[in-house]
């Protein structure tokens, strides 16, 4: 947003801050908050370029909340009477109701959400009273505050949606407590794991995303209000009062230049959104592959898949594919925002008008994507027989052979070599690791006694991985309990944080 003509440069005495009805009226008619210094209005080209109501109008509830708080601060400092405050708040209430009813909206002549709402306030309160509200604040500290209120509000919705997805993953894990599957590295068979263990590996990154949102909240809950254009206000207003009115627990920011010029809170939120998108994309990639006939691990629910306009047999994983695609969109929004911020001198620059569309878009995309993704995950049908069939294939129990040898006193270097020899023997003879005869085992190495068969089973392999964080069933049960506890604690803290407009 552009800098406004700052009232603090020409402070009015208490009780007389209207600035003159004619100038206020002219600003209202023009849909702009500046103009006295200019002999002519902006060109049509400049107006078209400067206009931002097409995306910042969604900030109107937060702008009105800020105006209510600012009016209270003006009254506390003696610039509005109690009667005027009551009239101002009633006018703001009528304006909000008019917007909600669709009777008032941004006009073509309005430069931004701030100018549109001042025009609406003047309609409701009159030019003299409506013109008093601008004293002691700039669009620079306004917009820096409003974007925080918007993000705090939407962070709670996103957190709620992430919790729902985690719960869906946990429910699928609970429904398949003993189902084995092939664990992979480099997309090659590695070691058998429990399906529940694998699913929870997608839940924990989302828990960390919730933790990031919680930590971000403490920084986002500081208030830029009172910073003015960049140097603060000379009117003796109380920024702490405004912060309290807006529920911003961090209170006023300590440096007015930083308050108006910084958007690191916006970039950090866009980064968290990008990470959520990436975590969805990784899970989506697996679901896409698992749903192919070659893998056959999962069946998609009809309600969460699509067909083809020409191929009758198709059942496409569109939600997973859109999640994968939208993650790139979220990353692009973050990169664009960072590029906008990287070269800006202090304090405010008009470049910062470009900070909102990227984060607005990322927020909208996530809020649409997460419920669909959760529904897809919750409705997946797993082919546990197919998973169990493939779990031991690809010599995935070779590590168990090596570790069995270590338990017999063999150095791991030698055990690794012997196990590799057994894999090569089986590969050459078309056998799986559990299929060689006693004689064949001994021909590979005299250390491979028949007792090795006790570990060359999927069930035994999984059960033996019982260290903390391992895939053994007892450890997966511990995981589920810990996950549930952590998510509930995070949910309680995230869904009660300050920032919602009053």
RARALIN-V632054 format. One record per pair of residues at least 6 apart in sequence whose ideal C-beta (glycine too) atoms are under 6 Angstrom apart, sorted by the first residue. I is the first residue (numbers start at 1). J is the second residue. Records with the same first field share a line. If there is no record, write none. Layout:
I=J, J
This chain:
1=112, 139, 143
2=350
3=140, 229
4=33, 138, 139
5=34
6=138, 229
7=135, 136
8=228, 233, 234
11=234, 235
14=78, 79
17=79, 132, 135
18=128, 131, 132
19=131
21=127, 128
23=36
24=127, 131
25=127
27=33
28=119, 122
31=109, 110, 111, 115
32=111, 115
33=115
50=111
52=112, 353
53=106, 110, 112
55=357
56=112, 113, 356
57=106, 113
59=113, 146, 150
60=99, 113
61=501
62=146, 149, 150, 501
63=113, 117, 146
64=92, 96
65=501, 502
66=145
67=92
68=92
69=242, 245, 246
70=137
71=85, 88
72=245
73=237, 238, 241, 242
74=80
75=85
76=241
77=236, 237
91=121, 124, 125
94=124
95=120, 121, 124
98=104
104=120
106=116
110=116
114=139
121=130
122=130
136=233, 235, 237
138=228, 229
140=229, 260, 348
141=224, 225, 227, 228, 260
144=224, 260
145=223, 224, 225
147=266
148=220
149=499, 501
151=269
152=220, 499
153=499, 500
154=363
155=213
156=495
158=366
159=210, 213, 494
161=370
162=206, 210
163=487, 491
164=374
165=374
166=203, 206, 487
168=374, 377, 378
169=199, 202, 203
172=199
173=196, 199, 200
176=195, 196
177=196
179=195, 384, 387
180=192, 388, 391, 458
181=195, 387, 391
182=189, 390, 391
183=190, 191, 193
184=190
189=394, 396
191=396, 399
192=391, 396, 458, 461, 462
193=471
194=462, 471, 476
196=476
197=471, 476
200=479
202=283
203=483
205=279
206=279
207=486
209=275, 276
210=490
212=272
213=272, 494
214=493, 494
216=268
217=497
219=265
220=265
221=248, 249, 250, 498
222=250, 253
223=243, 248, 252
224=253, 259
225=239, 242
226=239, 252
227=256, 259, 260
230=257, 260, 347
231=256
232=256
239=252
240=251, 252
243=251, 252
247=498
249=498
253=259
257=346, 347
260=347, 348
261=346, 347, 348
263=341, 355
266=355, 359
267=337, 338
270=334, 337, 359, 362
271=334
273=330, 362, 366
274=330, 331, 334
277=327, 330
278=327
280=323, 373
281=323, 324, 327
284=320, 323, 324
287=320
288=317, 320
289=295
290=297, 298
291=298, 300, 317
296=383, 386
297=383, 387
298=380, 382
299=381
300=317
301=379
304=319, 375, 376, 379
305=315, 316
306=316, 318
307=314
308=314
319=372, 373, 376
323=369, 373
326=365, 369
330=362
333=358, 361, 362
336=358
337=358
340=351, 354
344=351
391=458
392=458
395=423, 433
397=433, 456, 461
398=419, 423
400=455, 461
401=419
402=415, 416, 419
404=452, 455
405=415
406=412, 415
418=445
421=444
422=444
425=444
426=433
433=456
434=456
438=450
441=448
462=471
463=472
465=471, 472
466=472, 475
